[in-house]
Amino acid sequence: MSFSVFGRRSAVAVAITAACALAVPAVEAAQAAPAPERVRTAAFLSPAQMPPHETGWVADAPAAGLPEWPVPCVAEELPAEGAWYRLYRTEYDTNGLQVIVETGDEDEAAELTAALGEAAADCAADWLRVNPGATAAWDDYGRVTARGTDGAHLYGVHTAPPESGKDVRLFGIGRDGTRVVVVEWAQLGDLTDAPVADFRTTTRGALGRLGR
């Protein structure tokens, strides 16, 4: 990914052959089989649910763990254990990410959600501390509600290195029971370029899919 936003502090599939299936009793085979891929995908946003873009969106298949690069702003707080992610992109500089973390219980989920929100809110200040001469800004866009979930919160972060390009990111951070979700939208620009209303709808859609 081409963006330079500061990462906050640093940052199987099991194949069963037909022969094996014949050699194992049906009940045991059913217990050993992983959840169908379509179930995992159903918990993630479709490309069409990302904020509208003139070239449209495409997405990779969901994958276990976290992306190979640290997720900007929240990398320090985001655990790889129990995580799945999906990458989204357009033909131009706009891209996105969704991470879902399955935690051990609702208290753990609430604690993780709070830590991620704090990291997003602190991101601009952290960036300025380690990048003298840079500029940064952030905004708190408030709560997002979705029936049957614990809701989410929206944040915007803008950073610009000295004599370089400027980046803007939106984060939607929320949970439903034991599942925590982080949705990110990013492109070149500043906070005035951020599609906050559309991203609110995107985040609400992500909350609604967490139970699938």
C-alpha positions as CSV (number, residue, x, y, z in Angstrom):
1,M,0.0,0.0,0.0
2,S,1.3,3.4,-0.9
3,F,0.2,5.4,2.1
4,S,2.6,6.7,4.7
5,V,0.3,7.1,7.8
6,F,2.0,6.3,11.1
7,G,1.3,2.9,12.6
8,R,0.5,3.9,16.2
9,R,3.5,2.7,18.1
10,S,5.3,0.3,15.9
11,A,3.5,-2.6,14.5
12,V,-5.7,-23.9,6.8
13,A,-7.6,-24.1,4.9
14,V,-7.9,-27.9,5.5
15,A,-8.3,-29.9,2.2
16,I,-10.1,-33.2,2.6
17,T,-9.8,-35.5,-0.3
18,A,-12.5,-37.9,-1.5
19,A,-10.4,-40.9,-0.4
20,C,-10.0,-39.5,3.1
21,A,-13.7,-38.8,3.3
22,L,-14.5,-42.5,2.5
23,A,-12.0,-43.6,5.1
24,V,-13.6,-41.6,7.9
25,P,-17.1,-42.1,9.4
26,A,-19.5,-39.4,8.3
27,V,-19.9,-37.9,11.8
28,E,-16.2,-37.6,12.3
29,A,-15.7,-36.0,8.9
30,A,-18.3,-33.4,9.6
31,Q,-16.7,-32.5,12.9
32,A,-13.3,-32.2,11.3
33,A,-14.4,-30.0,8.4
34,P,-13.8,-26.2,8.7
35,A,-16.6,-23.7,8.5
36,P,-17.6,-23.1,4.9
37,E,-15.8,-20.2,3.2
38,R,-19.1,-18.6,2.3
39,V,-19.9,-18.3,6.0
40,R,-16.7,-16.4,6.7
41,T,-17.3,-14.2,3.7
42,A,-20.8,-13.4,4.8
43,A,-19.5,-11.7,7.9
44,F,-17.6,-9.2,5.7
45,L,-18.7,-6.2,3.7
46,S,-19.2,-6.7,0.0
47,P,-17.3,-4.3,-2.3
48,A,-20.5,-2.5,-3.1
49,Q,-21.0,-1.6,0.6
50,M,-17.8,0.6,0.6
51,P,-18.3,4.3,0.1
52,P,-19.1,5.0,-3.6
53,H,-16.2,5.4,-5.9
54,E,-16.3,6.3,-9.6
55,T,-14.3,3.2,-10.6
56,G,-16.1,0.8,-8.3
57,W,-14.5,-1.5,-5.7
58,V,-13.0,-5.0,-5.8
59,A,-12.1,-7.1,-2.8
60,D,-9.8,-10.0,-2.0
61,A,-11.2,-13.1,-0.3
62,P,-11.1,-13.0,3.5
63,A,-7.9,-14.3,5.1
64,A,-6.9,-15.4,8.6
65,G,-4.7,-13.1,10.7
66,L,-3.8,-9.6,9.8
67,P,-2.4,-8.0,6.7
68,E,1.4,-8.2,6.2
69,W,1.8,-4.5,6.9
70,P,0.8,-2.9,10.2
71,V,-2.7,-1.4,10.1
72,P,-2.1,2.4,10.5
73,C,-3.0,4.0,13.9
74,V,-4.3,0.8,15.5
75,A,-1.5,-1.7,14.9
76,E,-0.3,-1.8,18.5
77,E,-3.8,-2.7,19.8
78,L,-5.0,-5.1,17.0
79,P,-4.3,-8.8,17.8
80,A,-3.6,-11.3,15.1
81,E,-5.1,-14.1,17.2
82,G,-8.7,-14.7,16.4
83,A,-8.5,-12.2,13.5
84,W,-9.7,-12.3,9.9
85,Y,-9.3,-9.5,7.4
86,R,-10.4,-8.5,3.9
87,L,-8.7,-5.9,1.6
88,Y,-10.7,-3.6,-0.7
89,R,-9.3,-1.4,-3.5
90,T,-10.3,0.8,-6.5
91,E,-8.4,1.6,-9.7
92,Y,-7.0,4.8,-8.2
93,D,-5.5,5.7,-4.8
94,T,-8.6,4.8,-2.7
95,N,-8.5,1.6,-0.7
96,G,-10.0,-0.1,2.4
97,L,-9.7,-2.8,4.9
98,Q,-12.0,-4.7,7.3
99,V,-10.7,-6.7,10.3
100,I,-12.9,-8.9,12.4
101,V,-11.6,-10.3,15.7
102,E,-13.3,-13.1,17.6
103,T,-12.5,-12.5,21.3
104,G,-12.9,-14.8,24.3
105,D,-15.9,-13.1,25.8
106,E,-17.9,-9.8,25.8
107,D,-15.7,-8.1,28.4
108,E,-12.6,-8.8,26.3
109,A,-14.4,-7.5,23.2
110,A,-15.4,-4.3,25.0
111,E,-11.9,-3.7,26.3
112,L,-10.4,-4.3,22.8
113,T,-13.0,-1.9,21.2
114,A,-12.1,0.8,23.7
115,A,-8.3,0.4,23.2
116,L,-8.7,0.6,19.4
117,G,-10.9,3.7,19.7
118,E,-8.3,5.4,21.9
119,A,-5.5,4.5,19.4
120,A,-7.5,6.0,16.5
121,A,-8.2,9.2,18.5
122,D,-4.5,9.5,19.5
123,C,-3.1,8.8,16.1
124,A,-2.6,12.4,14.8
125,A,-0.9,13.5,18.0
126,D,1.4,10.4,18.0
127,W,2.3,11.2,14.4
128,L,3.3,14.7,15.2
129,R,5.5,13.6,18.1
130,V,7.6,11.4,15.9
131,N,7.5,13.5,12.7
132,P,8.8,17.0,13.4
133,G,7.6,19.5,10.8
134,A,4.7,17.3,9.7
135,T,1.0,18.3,10.0
136,A,-1.8,16.2,11.2
137,A,-5.4,16.5,12.3
138,W,-8.3,14.2,13.5
139,D,-12.0,14.3,14.1
140,D,-14.5,12.3,16.1
141,Y,-17.6,11.7,14.0
142,G,-19.5,10.0,16.8
143,R,-21.5,6.8,17.2
144,V,-23.0,4.5,14.7
145,T,-25.9,2.3,15.8
146,A,-27.2,-0.9,14.3
147,R,-30.1,-2.9,15.8
148,G,-29.0,-6.0,17.7
149,T,-25.3,-4.9,18.0
150,D,-23.2,-2.9,20.5
151,G,-22.6,-0.1,18.0
152,A,-19.5,1.5,16.6
153,H,-17.6,4.9,16.6
154,L,-16.2,6.8,13.7
155,Y,-12.8,8.6,13.6
156,G,-11.0,10.5,10.9
157,V,-7.2,11.0,10.7
158,H,-5.2,13.2,8.4
159,T,-1.4,13.2,8.2
160,A,1.0,15.0,5.9
161,P,4.8,14.5,6.1
162,P,7.0,17.6,5.4
163,E,7.2,18.3,1.7
164,S,5.3,15.2,0.8
165,G,1.8,13.9,0.0
166,K,-1.1,14.0,2.4
167,D,-3.2,11.1,3.6
168,V,-6.7,10.8,5.1
169,R,-8.2,7.7,6.7
170,L,-11.6,6.9,8.3
171,F,-12.0,4.3,10.9
172,G,-15.2,2.6,12.1
173,I,-14.6,0.6,15.3
174,G,-17.3,-1.4,17.0
175,R,-18.5,-4.8,18.2
176,D,-21.4,-7.2,18.4
177,G,-21.1,-9.5,21.4
178,T,-17.7,-11.2,21.3
179,R,-16.8,-9.9,17.8
180,V,-14.9,-6.7,17.2
181,V,-14.8,-5.0,13.8
182,V,-12.4,-2.4,12.4
183,V,-13.3,-0.8,9.0
184,E,-10.8,1.5,7.3
185,W,-11.2,3.7,4.3
186,A,-8.1,5.6,3.0
187,Q,-6.9,7.8,0.1
188,L,-4.7,10.8,-0.6
189,G,-6.2,14.0,0.7
190,D,-7.4,15.6,4.0
191,L,-10.4,15.5,6.2
192,T,-12.5,17.6,3.8
193,D,-12.1,14.8,1.2
194,A,-13.5,12.1,3.6
195,P,-17.0,10.7,2.7
196,V,-18.2,10.6,6.3
197,A,-21.9,10.1,5.6
198,D,-21.2,7.2,3.2
199,F,-18.7,5.7,5.6
200,R,-21.2,5.8,8.4
201,T,-23.5,3.6,6.2
202,T,-20.5,1.3,5.5
203,T,-19.8,0.9,9.2
204,R,-23.5,0.2,10.0
205,G,-23.4,-2.5,7.3
206,A,-20.3,-4.0,8.8
207,L,-22.0,-4.2,12.2
208,G,-25.1,-5.8,10.7
209,R,-22.9,-8.6,9.2
210,L,-21.0,-9.5,12.3
211,G,-23.4,-12.1,13.5
212,R,-23.3,-14.1,10.2
